[in-house]
Structure formats: structure tokens, C-alpha cells
Amino acid sequence: MWQYLVDRRELIAFQAYQHVSLVVQCVLLATVIGVGLAVLAYRSPRITGLANGVSAVGLTIPSFALLGLLLAPFGFGITPAVIAVVFYAALPVLRNAVVGLAGVDQSLVESARGIGMSRWATLRRVELPLAWPVILAGVRVSTQMVMGIAAVAAYVLGPGLGSLIFSGLSRLGGANALNATLVGTIAIVLLALVLDVVLVVVGRLTTSRGIRV
């Protein structure tokens, strides 16, 4: 396997970059979508229940099935891969954002409103910072989950390390087939660990000292 790595190091590095780029950009977009929907939903118990239900049901949809459904309107390529990855990444963020915002102590919110803060200022300066650790936990879960889903996106010719895995699996028994599968799998696991460490650091830097766990 070492010789396989050496011979194809540039290709593997490029595909690793594509994989991380796809995941990071999709998670960022999913975080904006998930938090935005949570802000609209968390004040209403009915809408909160609906949001949690959508998150739970959405996670039961097999990624292969969703990618297959996206082939008809979007064809092969990056578009169905991005849609699928963003969809799955948004679900844990949405759930955690709703839980985090709903769990903010209402006495703090009332105190902020009592000193003249607007509803938007209270959300931005009080509620979101207090909910941020819970939201970030959802982002970490999303990132780890979609690292694998991004690999499955190679089924629709999406970018990343999944192509190595699919290439190896399609040639099992052939030359370097096992090496391709192992290299793609191990690289995804290592990149997932690296991204998780990065998010832990981001959490330390962006969470107020008073609410750090």
C-alpha cells in the first residue's frame, strides 16, 4: 500500500482536497440554513416539534436513494452531491440549534429586553452566544457524518475520495483494488479526525469562558 501511496500521491492529495472542500463548504451552508430555520422555529412549540420530526425522518433516508432521486433532475456531477451533502449536514445542526435556542434561560432574555434590547439584538447578543456550544456540537456531528456521505456521492460522480473507494470496489480481485479502497477509507477517517480537532479549537475560540464546559 505504501508504494501505491507514493506512486499516486498527487492524485490522492488532490482528491483529499476536493473531499475536504466539499464537506467544509456544504457544512458552512448547512449551518446557515439550519440556524436560520431554528431561529424561525424555536419560539413555537408546534414548529419546533415539526423541525425535530423533519430532522429525525430526514436522517432515515438512505444516501444512495437520495442521490439516485437527484440524478433525474440534475444528472451526474457536483450538483446532486452538494444538494445531498447539504441536506444531511443541515439536519443535526437544525435539531441542535432548536434545542440550544429553546434551552436559553428565559430570565436572561427578559433581562436583556428589560434594558432596552430589541428582539434581534437579544437573539444576536444573548440567545445565539448561549446556544452556540449546542449548535457547534451539531456542526461537529454533521461534519463527521457527511465525510462518509461525501464519499458515497462518488456514485453520482461527485468530487473527493469516494472515487478511490468505488474504483477499488469495482475491481476487487484486480491489481491495487484493495489498496485503492483502503487508501480512500483511511484518508477519509483521518480527515474527519482533523476536521473534528479544528472544530474543537473553533469552539474554544468562539465560546465565552463563562459557558465553556
RASUL-V541933 format. One record per pair of residues at least 6 apart in sequence whose C-alpha atoms are under 6 Angstrom apart, sorted by the first residue. I is the first residue (numbers start at 1). J is the second residue. Records with the same first field share a line. If there is no record, write none. Layout:
# RASUL-V541933
I: J  J
This chain:
# RASUL-V541933
1: 179
15: 160  161
16: 161
18: 159  160
19: 160
26: 86
27: 89
30: 86  89  90
34: 90  93  94
35: 97
38: 94  97  98
41: 47  48
42: 48  98  102
52: 95
55: 91
70: 80
76: 156  157
77: 156  157  158
78: 158
81: 153  158
89: 142
92: 138  142
93: 138  139
96: 134  135  138
97: 135
100: 131  134
101: 131
144: 192
151: 162
154: 162  163
161: 184
164: 180  184
165: 181  184
168: 177  178  180  181
171: 177
